[in-house]
Amino acid sequence: MQHALWRHLRDSGHGLVAPNFTPPHWWECDVYSITEMGYAMEHEIKTCRGDFQRDHLKGDKHERLARGDAEGPAAFYFTCPQGVLPLAVVPAWAGLREITIAGRIITVRRAPILHRQKVGTEALLRLARTFCGRFWQLREGRALLTFARKEAA
């Protein structure tokens, strides 16, 4: 689901798209994106209705989104497989996107703009550190795998 969302966002004007990223002073986002204009968007993936119903257990996150807290995203989407969430249960402060069996993204309801605060330097630096750390972990893993293959030969 993250890959389908990444492809959709990449093709629709999001300059940066990161899976499992935690912005400063916020919760981990299933997918976090920054538009070309510099606004953050959170994409919360829900695989079933029960997962959606448990989402309120994240402390005061929903209240902060409802009041447009500038530490949170400028827009918020719930993203789920097609037909999982009826639009009637999605809060007014959130948009809804569905993923079809073919992996296509359908925007059922656009997310409203929660605030006009652009992404700051702190969030960009954290995003850069996260990407750099993941890159080096992947590279280290490949180097260890290559070394193990040479040792086995």
Disulfide bonds with the S-S distance in Angstrom:
none
